[in-house]
Amino acid sequence: MSRQSISFTDPNDEWLKKNVGTGGEYKSNSEAINDLIRKARKEQDEIEYIRAKLIASEKSVEQFGWVDKDRDEMLKGFKDRLRANGEL
């Protein structure tokens, strides 16, 4: 595990003081910072996942065009395709 020295802005330092130690959510500054970084990394992973899904969706629209069927027509088409493939 690496050790680093970091500086905090006044508002962030106050937040740490309120949330670390007796009565706080965290036992140490390191625990707080590591938890915040884990949350930021998870959020970044979720954003990248959503971005990838949006890109795939945009490519699908480019490839197949806009859907002009209603929900029931689309469901029937999906079921027909699954039945034809022996999956349903």
C-alpha positions as CSV (number, residue, x, y, z in Angstrom):
1,M,0.0,0.0,0.0
2,S,1.4,3.4,-0.9
3,R,1.5,6.4,1.3
4,Q,0.9,9.9,0.1
5,S,0.8,13.4,1.5
6,I,-2.2,15.4,0.3
7,S,-3.6,18.8,1.0
8,F,-7.3,19.6,1.4
9,T,-9.3,22.8,0.8
10,D,-10.9,24.2,3.9
11,P,-14.4,22.9,3.2
12,N,-13.0,19.4,2.5
13,D,-10.9,19.5,5.7
14,E,-14.0,20.5,7.7
15,W,-15.9,17.6,6.2
16,L,-13.2,15.2,7.1
17,K,-13.1,16.5,10.7
18,K,-16.9,16.0,11.0
19,N,-16.9,12.5,9.5
20,V,-13.7,11.0,10.9
21,G,-13.1,9.8,14.5
22,T,-15.5,9.7,17.4
23,G,-19.1,9.8,16.2
24,G,-18.0,10.0,12.6
25,E,-18.7,7.5,9.8
26,Y,-14.9,6.7,9.4
27,K,-12.2,5.8,11.8
28,S,-9.4,7.6,9.9
29,N,-8.8,10.0,7.1
30,S,-7.3,7.2,5.0
31,E,-10.5,5.1,5.4
32,A,-12.6,8.1,4.4
33,I,-10.5,8.9,1.3
34,N,-10.3,5.3,0.2
35,D,-14.1,4.9,0.5
36,L,-14.7,8.1,-1.5
37,I,-12.3,6.9,-4.2
38,R,-14.1,3.5,-4.3
39,K,-17.4,5.3,-4.7
40,A,-16.0,7.5,-7.4
41,R,-14.5,4.5,-9.3
42,K,-17.8,2.6,-9.1
43,E,-19.7,5.7,-10.4
44,Q,-17.2,6.0,-13.2
45,D,-17.6,2.3,-14.1
46,E,-21.4,2.8,-14.1
47,I,-21.1,5.8,-16.4
48,E,-18.8,3.9,-18.8
49,Y,-21.3,1.0,-18.9
50,I,-24.2,3.4,-19.7
51,R,-22.1,5.2,-22.3
52,A,-21.3,1.9,-24.0
53,K,-24.9,0.9,-24.0
54,L,-25.9,4.3,-25.5
55,I,-23.2,4.0,-28.2
56,A,-24.4,0.5,-29.0
57,S,-28.0,1.8,-29.2
58,E,-27.0,4.6,-31.5
59,K,-25.2,2.2,-33.8
60,S,-28.3,0.0,-33.8
61,V,-30.5,2.9,-34.9
62,E,-27.9,3.8,-37.6
63,Q,-27.9,0.2,-38.8
64,F,-31.6,-0.7,-38.5
65,G,-33.3,2.7,-38.4
66,W,-36.0,3.9,-36.0
67,V,-38.6,1.4,-34.8
68,D,-42.0,2.0,-36.2
69,K,-43.8,-0.8,-34.5
70,D,-45.7,-0.6,-31.3
71,R,-44.9,-2.7,-28.2
72,D,-47.2,-5.6,-29.1
73,E,-45.9,-5.9,-32.6
74,M,-42.3,-5.9,-31.4
75,L,-43.1,-8.6,-28.8
76,K,-44.8,-10.8,-31.4
77,G,-41.7,-10.4,-33.7
78,F,-39.3,-11.4,-30.8
79,K,-41.4,-14.4,-29.9
80,D,-41.7,-15.5,-33.6
81,R,-37.9,-15.2,-34.0
82,L,-37.3,-17.2,-30.8
83,R,-39.8,-19.9,-31.9
84,A,-38.2,-20.1,-35.3
85,N,-34.8,-20.7,-33.6
86,G,-36.2,-23.3,-31.3
87,E,-35.5,-21.1,-28.3
88,L,-39.2,-20.7,-27.2
